Amino acid sequence: MKPVRICLVGATGLTGARVIAQAVGRPDVRIVGVARREAGLPPGARMEMLVADPSGWPDAIAASRAKVLACALGTTIAAEGHDRDAFRAIDHDLVVACGRAAKAAGIGHMIVVSSVGADRASRSFYLRVKGEMEDALARLGLTRLDILRPGLLRGPRAERRPAERLAMLAGPAADLVLHGRLRRFRSIRADTVAQAILALAKEKAGGRFVHEYDAMLRAIRRARG
């Protein structure tokens, strides 16, 4: 079976790195990473890495000859020095630009990592930007758009985020009280999100699909048969 070529934007972040790791040894997928800088690859990784400034990413996305674009870009307002414009430039503008580049390159399927609670009408600036990003991607007219909305991501980060580190330690205990409609707010391992991305890359039905905690787990189970 011919492997599914996945263009991975945000290959050096937490989720992107886990996608690469999860793809090791899998003949059914082929990753082509797009990033600003070189990234260390796990043992056994067989992939291409296209390094360019974001202004050159449209060309890199086209050169990937991929069937699916997986976008794992994301930062925090704190990481951008509490500059809301800088945060929006990455989590909205750059993500949407990647979607446009995919459409122009003939890539009809996009998978994007957003956030639980994303809503363009939210009072939270962070969640409002995420919601606006989702809506902008939906308007591009892609054949299929998969939106992943994880809660707190658990996993090793290259950069130090003390507040998130504390939240990750408390996450599993807090998850125990999140039941029913609150399950979507449970923390989730970045490896699990990566597995969901690889699973969804092989889906063929058209449309716009939103995947929160349980839906990501279902996608993984479907792929495993």
ABEGO torsion letter per residue (X at the ends): XBBBBBBBBGAABAAAAAAAAAABGBAABBBBBBBABBBBBBBGBBBBBBBBBAAAAAAAAAAAGBABBBBABEBBAAAAGGBAAAAAAAAAAAAAAAAAAAAAAGBABBBBBBBBGBBAABABAAAAAAAAAAAAAAAAGBABBBBBBBBBBBEBBABBBAAAAAAAAAAAAAAAABBEAAAAABBBBAAAAAAAAAAAAABABBEBBBBBAAAAAAAAAAAAX
